[in-house]
């Protein structure tokens, strides 16, 4: 198993835990993610906001967020 496969497996494990979160806890998680991204210098676009809100609503999984923000937090 390569590093990419290991990362995918870890994300799936976390997704399983997140599925059990209450809507309030998901909103708190999104708030923490948003703050962390901003602290890393990422500008949150309207599309980013939409993805974060869909994640908070349970419509998207963690891997969707990874794809949305991949590389941006540490490349700015």
N, C-alpha and C positions, 0 to 999 in steps of 0.2 A: 504494500500500500504506500503510495507516494504522499508527499506533504499536502497536496491539494485534496486528495481523498480523505486524509485525516481531518483536515479543516471542515470539509463537508459533513463528515460524521459528527464532529463536535457541534456544528451548527444545528444539525438534526436533533441532537440530544437536548440542546437548549430550547429549540422550538417545542419539543415535547413538554418541557417544563412551563414554557410561556403559555401554552394552550390552556393550562389550568388557572392562569391568572384571572382575577376579576377585571371587569372593565376599568375600574379605578386604578388598579395596579398597572394595567397596560398604559393608561394615560401618564402615570408617574414615570414609567419606564421610558416612554417617548419624550417626556420632558427632560429626563436625564440625558438621553441620547442627543437631543437638540442642543442642550447646554454644552455637552462634551464636544460636539462638532463645531459649535461657534468658538469655543475656547481654543480649538485647533486651527482656527482661521478659515473654516469653511463658511461660505456665504450660502444661506438657505434660500433656494429659489421657490417659486410657487409650486413647481412640480415636486420638489423635495418635500415641501409642506404637505402636499396631497398624499405622497407616499407615507409620510410619518402618520398622518391622520388615518389612513387606511390600515396601517399596522395597528394603531391604537384601537380601531374598530374591530380588529380580528380578521380583516379581509386579506391581509398579507402576512407572510412569515418572515422570520429573521433573515433568511437568505435573500429575500427581496430587498431588504434594507442594505445588506452587504453589497448587492449589485448596484444599488442606487448611489452609494457613497464610496465604493471601492477606490482606494488610492487618493481620494481628495483630502482626507484629514491629514495626511503626512506629506503631501506633495506641494502644499501651498507655503 
